Every structure is written in structure tokens, then in C-alpha cells.
Amino acid sequence: MNNKISLTLDDAKIISAASEAEARRNNWPVVIAIVDDGGHLVHLLRLDNTQFGSVEVAIQKARAAIAFRRPTKVWEEHVADGRVRYLGLPGTLPIEGGLPIVVKGQFVGAVGVSGVRSNEDAQIAQAGLTAVAAH
């Protein structure tokens, strides 16, 4: 039998707090969504003055990152290179800002950020992953 590592609410709060700190440091209004390994929402944070459209985008970035076990930037690059067939994959979102959460080689969830430029969204998400890895 396999031993499975699970993302906890406390883990999600660590990711969220570090991501929020990065967003605030840069004055970036964003939504931070954290999902478990099944793509179910564990934690959501919407900073003041963030457009409400970013709520669903952040969730979808996180879900796409865990569903396919890769950063959403991969699809953004494929589409930019003209490989538009990736737009037809169910659950993909070809916009940078979704990162899987990997612990000891296991995919345990993902974080998705939306609200500013996609590379800035990814920067915020990475801050959260860095924090939880150090914990």
C-alpha cells in the first residue's frame, strides 16, 4: 500500500500567507486559490480591490496545475508557439500563474493566482511554494 501525503489547511494557510505577503510587497491586487490533489478548493483569498473575475481564473489555474501535474505556463508557451490544440484539452488554462504543490515527489495540490500579469501571478504563487517547502 502507498503512503499518501496530504495537503492540510495549515499548509494552505502557509502558502496563502507567503503569497499574500509577496502580492502586498508589490501592491498587486490578486486572488490566491489553493486546491488539494483532487482539485477541490481548500483555501481562497481575495485581496481588496481585486476584480471578481480573478476568483474563478485563480481556481481554474490551480485545478489545471494539479490535474496535469505541471505549471500552467507550459500551456501558455505551447499556445504561444502556435500549438493551439492544447486549447481543446479539458481543464487546461493556458495562462501562467498555476503551480502544482509537490512534497517528497508527491503531487498534493496546487496554487493558482490571478489579478496581475501572468508572470507576476506566478511570482506570487512561487513565494507560497517556497514558504511551505521551508516549513
C-alpha positions as CSV (number, residue, x, y, z in Angstrom):
1,M,0.0,0.0,0.0
2,N,1.2,3.5,-0.7
3,N,1.7,6.2,1.9
4,K,0.0,9.4,0.7
5,I,1.0,12.8,1.8
6,S,-2.0,15.2,2.1
7,L,-2.2,19.0,1.9
8,T,-3.6,20.3,5.1
9,L,-5.4,23.5,5.8
10,D,-2.4,24.7,7.8
11,D,-0.2,24.1,4.7
12,A,-2.6,26.0,2.6
13,K,-2.5,28.9,5.1
14,I,1.3,29.0,5.0
15,I,1.2,29.1,1.2
16,S,-1.5,31.8,1.2
17,A,0.3,34.0,3.8
18,A,3.6,33.9,1.9
19,S,1.8,34.5,-1.4
20,E,-0.2,37.4,0.1
21,A,3.0,38.9,1.5
22,E,4.6,38.9,-2.0
23,A,1.5,40.4,-3.5
24,R,1.3,43.2,-0.9
25,R,5.0,43.9,-1.2
26,N,4.4,44.7,-4.8
27,N,0.9,46.3,-4.4
28,W,-0.7,43.7,-6.6
29,P,-4.4,43.0,-6.0
30,V,-4.9,39.3,-6.6
31,V,-6.8,36.2,-5.8
32,I,-4.9,33.2,-4.4
33,A,-6.6,29.8,-4.7
34,I,-5.2,26.6,-3.2
35,V,-6.6,23.2,-4.1
36,D,-5.9,19.7,-2.9
37,D,-4.8,16.8,-5.1
38,G,-8.4,16.3,-6.4
39,G,-8.7,19.9,-7.5
40,H,-11.0,20.8,-4.6
41,L,-10.7,24.2,-3.1
42,V,-9.0,24.3,0.3
43,H,-8.3,28.0,0.7
44,L,-9.2,31.2,-1.2
45,L,-8.0,34.7,-0.5
46,R,-9.2,37.7,-2.5
47,L,-7.2,40.9,-1.7
48,D,-9.1,44.2,-1.6
49,N,-9.7,45.9,-4.9
50,T,-9.2,42.7,-6.9
51,Q,-11.5,42.2,-9.8
52,F,-14.1,39.5,-9.1
53,G,-13.3,37.8,-12.5
54,S,-10.0,36.7,-11.0
55,V,-11.7,34.5,-8.5
56,E,-12.6,31.8,-11.0
57,V,-9.4,32.2,-13.0
58,A,-7.3,31.6,-9.9
59,I,-9.3,28.5,-9.1
60,Q,-9.0,27.2,-12.6
61,K,-5.3,27.8,-12.8
62,A,-4.8,25.8,-9.6
63,R,-7.1,23.0,-10.9
64,A,-5.3,22.8,-14.2
65,A,-1.9,22.7,-12.5
66,I,-2.8,19.7,-10.3
67,A,-4.9,17.9,-13.0
68,F,-1.9,17.8,-15.4
69,R,0.8,18.0,-12.8
70,R,2.6,20.9,-14.3
71,P,2.7,24.7,-14.2
72,T,0.1,26.4,-16.4
73,K,2.9,28.3,-18.1
74,V,3.5,25.1,-20.1
75,W,0.2,25.5,-22.0
76,E,0.8,29.3,-22.4
77,E,4.1,28.5,-24.1
78,H,2.5,25.8,-26.3
79,V,-0.2,28.1,-27.4
80,A,2.2,31.0,-28.0
81,D,4.3,28.6,-30.2
82,G,1.1,28.0,-32.3
83,R,0.2,24.6,-30.8
84,V,-3.4,25.6,-30.3
85,R,-4.6,22.0,-30.0
86,Y,-3.8,22.4,-26.3
87,L,-6.8,24.8,-26.0
88,G,-9.0,21.7,-26.6
89,L,-7.8,19.8,-23.6
90,P,-10.4,19.7,-20.8
91,G,-9.5,21.7,-17.7
92,T,-6.4,23.4,-19.2
93,L,-5.9,27.1,-18.7
94,P,-3.1,28.4,-20.9
95,I,-2.2,31.3,-18.6
96,E,0.8,31.4,-16.3
97,G,0.1,31.5,-12.6
98,G,-0.9,28.0,-11.6
99,L,1.8,25.8,-9.9
100,P,1.5,22.3,-8.6
101,I,2.5,21.6,-4.9
102,V,4.9,18.7,-4.7
103,V,6.1,17.3,-1.4
104,K,8.6,14.4,-1.4
105,G,7.8,13.7,-5.0
106,Q,4.1,13.5,-4.4
107,F,1.6,16.0,-6.0
108,V,-0.5,17.1,-3.1
109,G,-2.3,20.1,-4.6
110,A,-1.8,23.4,-6.4
111,V,-1.9,27.1,-6.1
112,G,-3.4,29.5,-8.6
113,V,-3.1,33.2,-8.6
114,S,-4.9,35.8,-10.8
115,G,-5.1,39.6,-10.9
116,V,-2.0,41.0,-12.4
117,R,0.3,40.0,-15.3
118,S,0.7,36.2,-15.6
119,N,4.4,36.2,-14.8
120,E,3.6,38.3,-11.6
121,D,0.8,35.8,-10.7
122,A,3.4,33.0,-11.0
123,Q,5.9,35.0,-8.9
124,I,3.3,35.3,-6.1
125,A,2.4,31.5,-6.3
126,Q,6.1,30.6,-6.2
127,A,6.5,32.6,-3.0
128,G,3.9,30.4,-1.4
129,L,5.6,27.2,-2.5
130,T,8.9,28.4,-1.3
131,A,7.5,29.1,2.1
132,V,5.8,25.8,2.5
133,A,8.9,23.9,1.4
134,A,10.9,25.7,4.0
135,H,8.4,24.8,6.7
